[in-house]
Amino acid sequence: MALEKHDKDKENSGGGRPVAEKGEHIVARHLIEDDNIKEEKNLVIDGVDVSGRWNTFIISRVDSDFDRSFFEEIKKTVAGSRINRCWQCGMCTASCTVTPLYRRFNPRAFIYMMQLGNLKELKKYIDVAWRCVGCYKCSQRCPKQVNPAEMMEALALVIKKYFPEEVKTKLKLDEEVKKIYEDMIIGHGRLDLAKLHTSAMQKSGRTKELLGKIERDTIFKMAKDGRAFSILRLGKPHNWSRSKEAIENYLRKLNTIENGEAGV
């Protein structure tokens, strides 16, 4: 088998075809370290150009840094009790509504890390591990009834226990927006999406975007069709005090359960 490298002159002169960035075509690229991807940008085998993606190899890695006690802890939670059933088919990630927005949010990979007890890897995803919106599409389609949606809930709970400082730092903005959301619901019984959106943009340092064309056009359209003014006229729901009390009691119980399971 003849194996040869292209001349640098050919590469620099533009004679060769353009090649992809290192490993960019790999679907779960974010799960692989740069050093574990090997590819030649200019390579010919038996007269055939196999540059770029055609000769990409992922070097096998051996990871002995795992903690099975973490896996056992996940199993003991109500939400994570079915983790043993997962056979890594990837249906959860394929069904996920969050993954297209946050490529690093990968339920299949998270469950695998939990099965291994690989805290070192899980720590890298603290900022996105909370992104599950609870649509349950993954749980509906899971062939083994693992219930990945609740598995993500179990992961979020346990991460609080193992990485409390990182959670506080990386999820500070998320917690602030969540507080605004809760205050709206409990205080007024209704969710003001315009106010929530504006507050979230301000908290994330994107205030200038509120003055952009998209935002201006939206405001103009809402004012024109009357929606902007109808929102201002909305009052609290009927008998809101009773509903408010029920929600507050539920949140207190939920907080107690979460803190208990997370060991906080």
C-alpha positions in Angstrom: 0.0 0.0 0.0 1.5 3.3 -1.0 1.2 6.0 1.6 2.4 9.5 1.0 1.9 13.1 2.2 1.0 16.0 -0.2 3.7 18.6 -0.8 3.3 21.7 1.4 3.6 23.7 -1.9 0.5 22.2 -3.2 -1.4 22.9 0.0 -0.3 26.5 0.1 -1.0 27.1 -3.6 -4.6 26.1 -3.2 -4.2 23.0 -5.4 -5.8 20.7 -2.8 -9.5 20.7 -1.8 -10.5 22.4 1.4 -10.7 20.1 4.4 -13.0 20.3 7.5 -11.9 21.6 10.9 -10.4 18.9 13.1 -13.3 16.4 13.9 -16.0 19.0 13.3 -18.2 16.5 11.5 -18.3 14.2 14.5 -21.9 14.4 16.0 -20.9 14.3 19.6 -17.6 16.3 19.0 -17.9 18.1 22.4 -17.5 14.8 24.2 -14.1 14.2 22.7 -10.9 15.9 23.8 -8.8 17.5 21.0 -5.8 15.3 21.7 -7.9 12.1 21.2 -8.7 13.0 17.5 -6.1 12.1 14.9 -6.4 13.1 11.3 -4.0 14.0 8.4 -5.0 17.1 6.4 -3.0 16.0 3.4 -2.9 12.2 2.9 -3.0 9.9 -0.1 -3.4 6.2 0.1 -2.9 4.2 -3.1 -3.5 7.3 -5.2 -6.7 8.2 -3.4 -7.0 11.4 -1.4 -8.3 10.6 2.0 -7.6 14.0 3.6 -9.8 15.5 6.3 -12.9 13.7 7.4 -12.2 10.5 5.5 -9.2 9.6 7.7 -10.4 10.8 11.1 -9.6 8.5 14.0 -10.6 8.7 17.6 -7.9 7.4 19.8 -9.2 5.0 22.5 -8.9 6.3 26.0 -8.7 4.5 29.4 -10.4 6.3 32.2 -10.0 4.7 35.7 -11.1 7.8 37.6 -14.7 6.9 38.5 -16.7 6.4 41.7 -19.2 3.6 41.8 -20.7 5.0 45.0 -21.9 7.9 43.0 -23.8 5.5 40.7 -25.3 3.8 43.7 -26.4 7.1 45.1 -28.2 8.0 41.8 -29.9 4.6 42.0 -31.3 5.3 45.4 -33.1 8.5 44.3 -36.7 8.0 43.1 -36.0 9.6 39.7 -32.8 7.6 39.1 -33.9 4.2 40.2 -34.1 2.8 36.6 -30.6 3.8 35.5 -29.5 0.1 35.1 -31.9 -0.4 32.3 -30.2 2.1 29.9 -28.4 0.4 27.0 -27.1 3.6 25.4 -29.2 3.6 22.2 -29.3 7.4 22.1 -33.0 7.7 21.5 -33.2 10.3 24.4 -30.7 12.6 22.8 -32.3 12.2 19.4 -35.7 13.2 20.8 -34.4 16.0 23.0 -35.8 19.5 22.4 -32.9 21.1 24.2 -30.0 19.4 22.4 -30.4 21.4 19.1 -30.0 24.6 21.2 -27.3 23.4 23.5 -25.2 20.7 21.8 -23.4 20.0 25.0 -26.7 18.9 26.6 -26.6 15.2 25.8 -28.9 13.0 28.0 -27.4 9.7 26.7 -23.9 10.8 27.6 -25.0 12.1 31.0 -26.6 8.8 31.8 -23.4 6.9 30.7 -21.3 9.1 32.9 -23.7 8.5 35.8 -23.5 4.7 35.2 -19.7 4.9 35.3 -19.7 7.2 38.3 -17.4 9.6 36.3 -17.6 12.8 38.3 -14.6 14.2 36.5 -16.5 14.3 33.2 -19.8 15.4 34.7 -18.2 18.4 36.3 -17.5 19.8 32.9 -21.3 20.0 32.1 -22.6 21.7 35.3 -23.6 24.7 33.3 -25.9 22.7 30.9 -26.9 19.7 33.0 -29.9 21.8 34.3 -31.3 22.7 30.9 -33.9 19.9 30.7 -37.4 21.6 30.2 -39.4 18.5 31.2 -41.1 17.9 27.9 -40.8 14.1 28.5 -40.3 13.3 24.8 -37.2 11.3 25.7 -39.1 9.3 28.3 -42.0 8.7 26.0 -39.7 7.2 23.3 -37.2 5.3 25.5 -37.4 1.6 24.5 -36.3 0.5 28.0 -38.5 2.8 30.1 -35.5 4.4 31.8 -37.3 7.7 32.0 -34.4 9.9 31.0 -36.3 13.1 31.8 -36.4 12.2 35.5 -32.8 10.9 35.3 -31.8 14.5 34.4 -33.7 15.6 37.5 -31.7 13.1 39.6 -28.5 14.4 38.1 -29.3 18.0 38.9 -30.1 17.1 42.5 -26.9 15.1 43.1 -24.7 17.7 41.4 -25.7 20.2 44.0 -24.2 17.9 46.7 -20.9 17.2 44.9 -20.1 20.5 43.3 -21.9 23.2 45.5 -19.4 26.0 44.7 -19.4 25.4 41.0 -23.2 25.3 40.9 -23.4 28.7 42.7 -20.9 30.3 40.3 -22.0 28.9 37.0 -25.7 28.9 37.6 -26.0 32.3 39.3 -27.8 33.8 36.4 -30.2 30.9 36.0 -31.1 31.1 39.7 -31.7 34.9 39.4 -34.0 34.5 36.4 -35.8 31.6 38.2 -36.4 33.9 41.2 -37.9 36.6 38.9 -40.2 33.9 37.4 -41.3 32.6 40.8 -41.9 36.1 42.1 -44.2 36.9 39.1 -46.3 33.7 39.6 -46.6 34.0 43.4 -47.0 37.7 43.5 -49.4 38.2 40.6 -50.7 34.8 39.6 -49.7 35.4 36.1 -46.5 35.2 34.0 -45.6 38.5 32.2 -43.4 37.1 29.4 -42.4 40.5 28.2 -41.1 41.4 31.6 -39.5 38.1 32.1 -37.7 38.4 28.8 -36.5 41.9 29.5 -35.3 41.0 33.0 -33.4 37.9 31.7 -31.7 40.0 29.0 -30.7 42.6 31.5 -29.3 40.0 33.9 -27.2 38.4 31.2 -25.7 41.8 30.1 -27.6 41.9 26.8 -29.5 45.2 27.5 -28.4 46.7 24.1 -30.2 43.9 22.2 -33.5 45.1 23.7 -33.1 48.2 21.5 -32.4 46.1 18.3 -34.7 45.8 15.3 -36.2 42.5 16.3 -37.3 43.8 19.7 -38.5 47.1 18.3 -40.6 45.3 15.6 -42.1 43.0 18.2 -43.1 45.9 20.5 -44.6 47.8 17.6 -46.6 44.8 16.5 -47.9 44.1 20.1 -48.9 47.8 20.4 -50.6 47.8 17.1 -52.8 44.7 17.7 -53.6 45.8 21.3 -51.8 42.9 23.1 -49.4 45.3 24.9 -52.3 47.2 26.5 -54.4 44.1 27.3 -51.5 42.7 29.4 -51.5 45.9 31.5 -55.2 45.4 32.3 -54.8 41.9 33.5 -55.5 41.4 37.2 -54.9 38.5 39.6 -56.9 35.3 39.1 -60.1 34.8 41.1 -59.5 33.6 44.7 -55.7 34.0 44.1 -54.9 34.0 47.8 -55.9 30.4 48.2 -54.0 29.3 45.1 -51.0 31.3 46.2 -51.0 29.5 49.6 -51.2 26.1 47.9 -48.3 26.9 45.6 -46.1 28.2 48.4 -46.8 25.0 50.5 -45.9 22.9 47.5 -42.6 24.8 46.9 -41.6 24.4 50.6 -42.2 20.6 50.4 -40.3 20.3 47.1 -37.4 22.3 48.5 -37.3 20.0 51.6 -37.3 16.9 49.3 -34.6 18.3 47.0 -32.3 19.3 49.8 -32.7 15.9 51.5 -31.9 13.9 48.3 -29.0 16.2 47.5 -27.6 16.0 51.1 -27.8 19.8 51.4 
